[in-house]
């Protein structure tokens, strides 16, 4: 079998082979063809004629990642698989090699193979492949697997893109459902202004007026409640703590306003205000319970929220 030609190779030679040269000159050497001289490059220097004869009897030579195979057409029969050479990148067929009995060379496992070179030194010799049924077998499965993996990656990316677009479409549909239609605007305009032609500026002003009309009584009620609580607290504080109570409420209001401007307000100033508020609270606790002071601040904060929406 043709595969037996590799039995004499060591593992480091198989893994280190990057280039295989099929050389048929040995065949013509046996035929004593006077027109050609055999030039065999060995990786070991021949120091005597005995070493040279031994080298010429070997079916291969290996040097610097190049494996040269010397054979006759009778020596290679059946199928030849180059799977033992995982790092093979190049194959060269030279010197009119003849594969009279070789059926195929399987390259399906040589993923790094990128070049096949065919050389012929004398066009009067027989054709490159003397056996016309000879084939180089490169399994399409390997190529198809790579294509399939690439396609699966592309499909995954497309699905991710489609999911993202579906989310955008869903959000836009929600916004579209929440946005009044033109007919709804006309109906609202007719109710608020008693007219069918739409005037957005006038409609907006009317909506604000109606909102304030309904909101103002409630806001005024809450404001009056807070002012009554403040007056009651001042009476309880007496003259000695009245100014401390005013500072307490003033500082609290500044802190509330600083929270509304959280990104633009100086954190150092905010820290100072919080310290001042705690100092005032400590002094006021001689006449007020913590619950009374907390209730007063909560009312103040609620009133501030109403002011923002008014």
Secondary structure as GFF3:
##gff-version 3
##sequence-region A 1 310
A	DSSP	three_ten_helix	2	6	.	.	.	ID=ss1
A	DSSP	alpha_helix	11	16	.	.	.	ID=ss2
A	DSSP	beta_strand	19	23	.	.	.	ID=ss3
A	DSSP	alpha_helix	25	30	.	.	.	ID=ss4
A	DSSP	alpha_helix	49	57	.	.	.	ID=ss5
A	DSSP	beta_strand	60	63	.	.	.	ID=ss6
A	DSSP	beta_strand	66	70	.	.	.	ID=ss7
A	DSSP	beta_strand	78	81	.	.	.	ID=ss8
A	DSSP	three_ten_helix	82	84	.	.	.	ID=ss9
A	DSSP	beta_strand	90	94	.	.	.	ID=ss10
A	DSSP	beta_strand	102	106	.	.	.	ID=ss11
A	DSSP	beta_strand	115	118	.	.	.	ID=ss12
A	DSSP	beta_strand	135	137	.	.	.	ID=ss13
A	DSSP	alpha_helix	140	178	.	.	.	ID=ss14
A	DSSP	alpha_helix	182	193	.	.	.	ID=ss15
A	DSSP	alpha_helix	200	260	.	.	.	ID=ss16
A	DSSP	alpha_helix	267	284	.	.	.	ID=ss17
A	DSSP	alpha_helix	290	309	.	.	.	ID=ss18
###
